[in-house]
Every structure is written in C-alpha cells, then in structure tokens.
Amino acid sequence: YLVYDLLKKNQMEAVIVDYWKRIPKESFQNWYKSQSRYRTKEDRKKDALLEDATITMPEMAQLLGTTRSAVYTILDNPKYSHFFEFIVIAEKKRITKESFRKFLEGQDRYKLDPSNDYEELAQEQNIALANFRRKKLSQTGIRGSNGNIKYLTFDEASYLAKVSRSMINKWADKGKFTVIKVGSRVRIRRDEFEDWMEQRDLERSMQ
C-alpha cells in the first residue's frame, strides 16, 4: 500500500514494462535518500546501533526527573545548548549519550534523578560514588557495568582514589587488595580497597 500511495502522490516515478508498472532503481534511491522514516533491513540494523548510543527527549526528561517542556527549555538555553549533539533516526531527533554526559559534568544545576536508581544504587552511602555510577549507567544502560555494595570496578576505584586506571592496575598487581573475576568482568574487593586507601592516607599524613 505504501508504494501505491507514493506513486499516487508522484513521489516516485513508474514505467510500464510488458504491461507491468515498475519503478526504476534510480527513482527509488532518490526517494529513499530524501526521507528517513522508512528504512531497509540493513539500515535498521545501523539505526539500532545509533539508538544504543543516543536517548530521546522523553528519556532525557525521565533521567532528570523533569518534564518534556523543561527539556526543550534546556536544549534551547544558550547556557546549555552547546553541550548537546543530535542525530536524526526515522525522522526523530535524538541526543547522543556522550553529549548528555558532558552536559551533566559541565554544569551543577541539573542532576540525574535518584528515582531512576535500582535498589542497590539507591542504598549507596557514598554520594560521589553513587553519582559516578548514575552517569555510567546513563551512558551504558547496563547495571553490570557498575560495581555494587561489595565490589568496585577499576574505573570506580580510579575515581575514588583520584588516580589513573593504570595506577589501579599496578596496585592490584602488587597485591594491595583482592581482585576477582566475575564472568568476563574483573572486580576489586571494596572493603579491602577502602581499608588500604585509609591506611595509605594515614601513612601520608604522618610523613
């Protein structure tokens, strides 16, 4: 029905071949390039990858715990608009997760809404670590990319210690704290890491 409707609206030309109405390949390609609503199977796969790297305006509103109209106000505000990058998928404008992360880090007024937290994140007592995990979750959408009450990721340990990830690797290699493998992921025993950090800070203060 779509093809007949497009022909009726003269959006694609057709020719008669052996009494059959046919659409020249060039005509179809010109029409296809002129729109983004209808996609081929191959392009839908590409779009899926882009969707994973982006969020919609309603999703941004949910992450911030605000309304869609407030989101549009943010996007139109010169104070914040420079943070955002957009792409269009199926005629819908989307915000890249990377630019949303830069927005969160580049200003102090808007934060991720804690109501979006899963239970374990909501119980996290270290506010800075909780915010770090919220930002990570907003980028990946995968809870498993975060640590938990008992274990830290190497990125989280790096953030808490205010050192590079390579330094965390060196400390781990020296056996400063226990490192375990959980499936394909590597984690640090949080209690041991925090105890070691506390001892390190104490020794520094005595020097």
C-alpha positions in Angstrom: 0.0 0.0 0.0 2.9 2.4 0.7 4.3 2.1 -2.8 0.9 2.7 -4.4 0.4 5.7 -2.1 3.8 7.1 -3.1 3.1 6.7 -6.8 -0.3 8.4 -6.3 1.4 11.4 -4.7 4.0 11.4 -7.5 6.9 10.9 -5.0 8.3 8.1 -7.3 8.0 7.7 -11.0 6.9 4.5 -12.6 7.3 3.0 -16.1 5.3 0.3 -17.9 7.3 -2.8 -18.9 5.3 -5.7 -20.5 2.1 -4.3 -19.2 3.5 -4.2 -15.6 4.1 -1.0 -13.7 7.7 -0.9 -12.5 9.8 1.6 -10.5 13.2 2.5 -11.9 16.0 1.8 -9.3 17.3 5.4 -9.6 13.8 6.7 -8.8 13.6 4.5 -5.7 17.0 5.5 -4.5 16.3 9.2 -4.9 13.1 8.9 -2.9 14.8 6.8 -0.2 17.6 9.3 0.3 15.0 12.1 0.6 13.4 10.7 3.7 14.4 8.8 6.9 11.0 7.3 8.1 11.2 4.1 6.0 14.3 2.0 6.3 15.8 -1.0 4.7 16.6 -4.0 6.9 20.3 -3.2 6.6 19.8 0.4 7.6 17.5 -0.6 10.5 20.5 -2.6 11.9 22.7 0.5 11.6 19.9 2.6 13.3 19.8 0.2 16.2 23.5 0.8 16.9 22.9 4.6 16.8 19.9 4.2 19.1 22.0 2.5 21.7 24.3 5.5 21.7 21.5 8.1 22.0 18.5 9.0 24.0 15.2 10.6 23.2 13.9 13.8 24.7 11.3 11.9 26.9 14.2 9.7 28.1 16.2 12.7 29.0 13.2 14.1 30.9 12.9 10.8 32.8 16.6 10.7 33.6 16.5 14.3 35.0 13.1 13.8 36.7 11.5 16.7 34.9 9.0 17.3 32.1 9.5 17.3 28.3 8.8 21.0 28.1 11.6 21.6 30.7 13.9 19.5 28.5 13.2 21.6 25.4 13.8 24.7 27.6 17.2 23.3 28.5 18.0 22.5 24.9 17.1 26.0 23.8 19.0 27.7 26.5 22.4 29.1 25.2 23.9 28.3 28.6 23.4 24.6 28.0 22.7 24.1 24.3 26.4 23.9 23.3 26.8 20.7 25.3 24.4 18.7 23.1 24.8 16.8 19.8 21.9 15.4 17.9 21.2 12.8 15.2 18.0 12.0 13.4 16.8 8.4 13.2 13.5 7.6 11.5 12.6 11.3 11.4 13.1 11.6 15.2 15.7 13.8 16.8 17.9 12.1 19.4 20.6 13.2 21.8 23.9 11.4 21.9 24.7 9.8 25.3 28.2 11.2 25.2 26.9 14.8 24.8 24.4 14.2 27.6 27.2 13.0 29.8 29.2 16.2 29.0 26.1 18.3 30.0 25.8 16.5 33.3 29.5 17.1 34.1 29.6 20.7 32.7 27.0 22.3 35.0 25.7 22.0 38.5 22.0 22.7 38.3 20.7 19.5 36.7 21.5 16.1 38.1 20.3 12.5 37.4 17.0 11.8 39.3 17.7 9.3 42.1 14.2 7.9 41.5 15.7 6.1 38.5 18.1 4.2 40.7 17.9 0.5 41.1 17.6 -0.6 44.8 21.3 -1.2 45.4 22.3 2.2 43.9 19.7 4.0 46.0 21.3 2.4 49.1 24.8 3.6 48.2 26.1 5.8 51.1 29.0 7.3 49.2 27.2 10.1 47.3 30.1 10.8 45.0 30.3 7.1 44.0 26.5 6.9 43.6 26.6 9.9 41.1 29.6 8.3 39.3 27.6 5.1 38.9 24.5 7.0 37.7 26.4 8.7 35.0 28.0 5.4 33.9 24.5 3.8 33.8 23.1 6.7 31.7 25.9 6.0 29.2 25.7 2.2 29.0 22.2 1.3 30.2 23.8 -1.8 31.7 23.8 -2.3 35.5 26.6 -4.8 35.2 28.9 -2.0 34.1 28.8 -0.7 37.7 30.1 -2.2 40.9 28.0 -2.9 43.9 28.0 -2.8 47.7 30.8 -5.4 47.9 32.8 -4.8 44.8 34.2 -1.9 42.7 35.1 -1.7 39.1 38.6 -0.5 38.2 37.1 2.8 36.9 35.3 3.3 40.2 38.5 2.6 42.2 40.3 5.0 39.9 37.7 7.7 40.6 37.7 7.2 44.4 41.5 7.2 44.6 41.8 10.1 42.2 44.5 8.2 40.2 44.7 6.8 36.7 43.3 3.3 35.9 46.8 2.2 35.1 47.8 3.0 38.7 45.0 0.9 40.0 46.3 -2.0 37.8 49.8 -1.5 39.3 48.5 -1.6 42.8 46.4 -4.7 42.0 49.5 -6.4 40.5 51.4 -5.7 43.8 48.6 -7.4 45.8 47.5 -4.3 47.6 43.9 -5.6 47.5 42.0 -8.6 46.2 40.9 -8.7 42.6 38.4 -11.3 41.4 36.8 -12.3 38.1 33.0 -12.4 37.8 32.3 -13.9 34.4 34.1 -11.7 31.9 34.3 -8.8 34.4 37.1 -8.0 36.9 36.2 -6.5 40.2 38.0 -5.2 43.3 37.0 -6.2 46.9 35.6 -2.9 48.1 36.3 -3.4 51.8 39.9 -4.2 51.2 40.4 -1.3 48.8 38.8 1.2 51.2 40.9 -0.2 54.1 44.1 0.0 52.1 43.2 3.6 50.9 42.6 4.6 54.5 45.9 3.1 55.6 47.7 4.8 52.7 46.2 8.2 53.6 47.1 7.7 57.3 50.7 7.0 56.4 50.9 10.0 54.1 49.6 12.3 56.9 52.3 11.0 59.2 55.1 11.8 56.8 
